[in-house]
Amino acid sequence: MFGSGVYAGWIVVDLRALLALALLAVGVSLLLLGLLVRKRAWHEYVTLFVALSSILLIAGFFLLQTGLHHPVIVERDFFPLR
């Protein structure tokens, strides 16, 4: 174990941005399901909702992190413990 050690760090999560992004993803998913999907079984609605909201949440997260320069998760500092 030459050169290796134990490290720690500070990671900051912007909960307001994460909550707003999650609510926006859920709202848009419900809107799309209500407008575009008709006469399906209940489990297909649930599956489509989970898939759409997950895709929108991940896409919005990466858009905020990289494209809009408003990071949701930031690593502030990493430092060795020993």
Contacts in CASP RR format, 6 or more apart in sequence:
PFRMAT RR
TARGET T0000
AUTHOR 0000-0000-0000
METHOD contacts of the structure
MODEL  1
MFGSGVYAGWIVVDLRALLALALLAVGVSLLLLGLLVRKRAWHEYVTLFV
ALSSILLIAGFFLLQTGLHHPVIVERDFFPLR
5 80 0 8 1.000
5 81 0 8 1.000
5 82 0 8 1.000
6 80 0 8 1.000
6 81 0 8 1.000
6 82 0 8 1.000
7 78 0 8 1.000
7 79 0 8 1.000
7 80 0 8 1.000
7 81 0 8 1.000
8 78 0 8 1.000
8 79 0 8 1.000
8 81 0 8 1.000
9 75 0 8 1.000
9 76 0 8 1.000
9 77 0 8 1.000
9 78 0 8 1.000
9 79 0 8 1.000
10 75 0 8 1.000
10 76 0 8 1.000
10 77 0 8 1.000
11 73 0 8 1.000
11 74 0 8 1.000
11 75 0 8 1.000
11 76 0 8 1.000
12 73 0 8 1.000
12 74 0 8 1.000
12 75 0 8 1.000
12 76 0 8 1.000
13 72 0 8 1.000
13 73 0 8 1.000
14 70 0 8 1.000
14 71 0 8 1.000
14 72 0 8 1.000
14 73 0 8 1.000
14 74 0 8 1.000
17 64 0 8 1.000
17 70 0 8 1.000
17 72 0 8 1.000
18 72 0 8 1.000
21 57 0 8 1.000
21 60 0 8 1.000
21 61 0 8 1.000
21 64 0 8 1.000
21 72 0 8 1.000
22 57 0 8 1.000
24 56 0 8 1.000
25 53 0 8 1.000
25 54 0 8 1.000
25 56 0 8 1.000
25 57 0 8 1.000
25 60 0 8 1.000
26 53 0 8 1.000
28 52 0 8 1.000
28 56 0 8 1.000
29 49 0 8 1.000
29 52 0 8 1.000
29 53 0 8 1.000
29 56 0 8 1.000
30 49 0 8 1.000
32 52 0 8 1.000
33 45 0 8 1.000
33 48 0 8 1.000
33 49 0 8 1.000
33 52 0 8 1.000
37 44 0 8 1.000
37 45 0 8 1.000
37 48 0 8 1.000
40 48 0 8 1.000
61 72 0 8 1.000
64 70 0 8 1.000
64 71 0 8 1.000
64 72 0 8 1.000
65 71 0 8 1.000
65 72 0 8 1.000
65 73 0 8 1.000
END
